[in-house]
Amino acid sequence: MNWDVAYTVAAMAAVQAHRDLGIDRDDYVDVHGALREAGLDGIVRPMPRLFGMYFSASDGGPAVLLNEKLDIITQRHTAAHELGHHCLGHGTALDKELDRTVGWGDGSWPDEEKTAEAFAAWFLMPLPAVESALRRLGVERPRVPEHAYQVARWLGTSYTGTVNHLHRLRLLTQAQKATWLKTKPAAIKAVLAGGMVPSKAHVHVIDTAAHQATVRVDVGDLVVLRTPGAHFDALPTCLVPTGNPEGQLLWDEDASATVAEVTDALTGTATVTVRVPGAADLLEVTVARQSPRVGVLELWPT
């Protein structure tokens, strides 16, 4: 089976899964909630050299085992991959390659792994959700690598996976895909934040189209305002002002914060308000903590 066939099979299975599991295809997909809704038992624990495992019904499942050491973006993708095994009727699967780019497109992946991997992309990035993310950027098609990175932030996916999927959706040309995949996320983050960003931190850009949206963040991430003249009107205590895109340090009486860092004080959700020049009302967004899951209860809390 080639990757084109795998994507075709997986696309149909993902649409069916979205319908069966009550997934909102217009926004961020709660994959851990989907696992729970699908009736899969699950546990998260440290596992050297493993992404995760899927246990079929014939082996005591259905159940999933995820690696606690993965970052939240990789863990979300792995969870969707294991859900793919379940929805596609596969047998027990052990996903042991830590680098998912190894073997991509060279024919070395087994058919079931190809379809599960393709399922993860379609499940986490359905076209309506991609289109919603693009609208928040004020574009119909991504024009620069920063757009792909921001789509990934709205959907909780990796930059590389998002670029590949945008090409699959025919929103990028082959030439754009090849060029953008050579662009390092660190360089993109530096452009968006106006300076160097810690390697594990993500940058979330808030613009007027994000009003009343939910931004999924983790500790150390940066929330950035790039609309000229915009500044935070009120920050919850779990977000602290850092520096603005011009590199000025905050906080003094006359400074207006345009960059804020998420701290571990954020355990659930919090509201951020932004004052935008010329706007009669404040821009309001919700920041929600998305962290790697651990243990048993943390996979899908009550």
Sequence and secondary structure as in RCSB ss.txt:
>XXXX:A:sequence
MNWDVAYTVAAMAAVQAHRDLGIDRDDYVDVHGALREAGLDGIVRPMPRLFGMYFSASDGGPAVLLNEKLDIITQ
RHTAAHELGHHCLGHGTALDKELDRTVGWGDGSWPDEEKTAEAFAAWFLMPLPAVESALRRLGVERPRVPEHAYQ
VARWLGTSYTGTVNHLHRLRLLTQAQKATWLKTKPAAIKAVLAGGMVPSKAHVHVIDTAAHQATVRVDVGDLVVL
RTPGAHFDALPTCLVPTGNPEGQLLWDEDASATVAEVTDALTGTATVTVRVPGAADLLEVTVARQSPRVGVLELW
PT
>XXXX:A:secstr
  HHHHHHHHHHHHHHHHHHTT  TTS   HHHHHHHTT EEEEE  TT SEEEE GGGT SEEEEETTS HHHH
HHHHHHHHHHHHTT   EEE  S TTTTTTTT S HHHHHHHHHHHHHHS HHHHHHHHHHHT SS  SHHHHHH
HHHHHT  HHHHHHHHHHTTSS HHHHHHHHTS HHHHHHHHHTS   TT  EEEE GGGTT EEEE TT EEEE
 STT EEEE  TTEEE B TT  B   TT    EEEE TT SSEEEEEEE TT SS EEEEEEE     BTTTTS
  
